Amino acid sequence: MLYKYKIRKFGGSKWLILALLSQGEKSGAEIMKEIEKLSFGFWRPSPGTIYPTLYKLIKEGYIVRLENGKYALNEKGKEEIKGFEPITAESFTVDHVLDLLEGYVYYLKDIDKKEIEKRKDKIKEIAKSLEALAE
């Protein structure tokens, strides 16, 4: 279960990690797998994203690294996560998925055109599937 903050815009690896650790202790690898699962495979953060964030959270006093190598919230981390409401994979609505798709389209527009050209057939296949949904 992830959490969405009621007031501030939800986002950033810091909040994802705190939300995941609110469910119990996890290793960095487990955190990466959970984020991949929650994003339906769209994003698996790299160790270069997760581990620097974990160490920053330790330094800022939100989490601790346990003797078993896993990470856990401490009291400051638990306090920081208060006021979040649960969000699960089942909470994703059609509108949410469409917003994600739209965001990915903008991302693809920013990519080098040569990279897009290599994948033109796949893009056309996806576009056809989306077009069929709109009929």
BELKA-V720374 format. One record per residue. RES is the residue in three letters. PHI is phi in radians with two decimals (* if undefined). Layout:
# BELKA-V720374
RES;PHI
RES;PHI
This chain:
# BELKA-V720374
MET;*
LEU;-1.66
TYR;-2.31
LYS;-2.06
TYR;-1.28
LYS;-1.30
ILE;-1.83
ARG;-1.34
LYS;-1.16
PHE;-1.27
GLY;2.91
GLY;1.56
SER;-1.12
LYS;-1.00
TRP;-1.23
LEU;-1.08
ILE;-1.13
LEU;-1.06
ALA;-1.11
LEU;-1.17
LEU;-1.25
SER;-1.17
GLN;-1.51
GLY;2.48
GLU;-1.14
LYS;-2.59
SER;-1.44
GLY;-1.04
ALA;-1.11
GLU;-1.13
ILE;-1.10
MET;-1.05
LYS;-1.13
GLU;-1.12
ILE;-1.12
GLU;-1.07
LYS;-1.11
LEU;-1.19
SER;-1.62
PHE;0.99
GLY;1.45
PHE;-1.26
TRP;-2.49
ARG;-2.08
PRO;-1.08
SER;-1.43
PRO;-1.00
GLY;-1.21
THR;-1.67
ILE;-1.29
TYR;-1.18
PRO;-1.08
THR;-1.19
LEU;-1.03
TYR;-1.19
LYS;-1.16
LEU;-1.13
ILE;-1.13
LYS;-1.07
GLU;-1.41
GLY;1.50
TYR;-1.59
ILE;-2.39
VAL;-2.27
ARG;-1.73
LEU;-1.49
GLU;-1.07
ASN;-1.42
GLY;1.54
LYS;-1.58
TYR;-1.95
ALA;-2.55
LEU;-1.21
ASN;-1.81
GLU;-1.06
LYS;-1.10
GLY;-1.13
LYS;-1.10
GLU;-1.16
GLU;-1.12
ILE;-1.45
LYS;-1.04
GLY;1.57
PHE;-1.59
GLU;-1.89
PRO;-1.12
ILE;-2.41
THR;-2.12
ALA;-1.00
GLU;-1.24
SER;-1.35
PHE;-1.20
THR;-1.68
VAL;-1.04
ASP;-1.07
HIS;-1.12
VAL;-1.11
LEU;-1.10
ASP;-1.08
LEU;-1.08
LEU;-1.04
GLU;-1.07
GLY;-1.07
TYR;-1.16
VAL;-1.09
TYR;-1.08
TYR;-1.05
LEU;-1.10
LYS;-1.12
ASP;-1.47
ILE;-1.35
ASP;-0.89
LYS;-1.04
LYS;-1.12
GLU;-1.17
ILE;-1.16
GLU;-1.00
LYS;-1.09
ARG;-2.01
LYS;-0.97
ASP;-1.09
LYS;-1.13
ILE;-1.10
LYS;-1.12
GLU;-1.08
ILE;-1.14
ALA;-1.05
LYS;-1.09
SER;-1.09
LEU;-1.17
GLU;-1.06
ALA;-1.07
LEU;-1.14
ALA;-1.41
GLU;-1.42
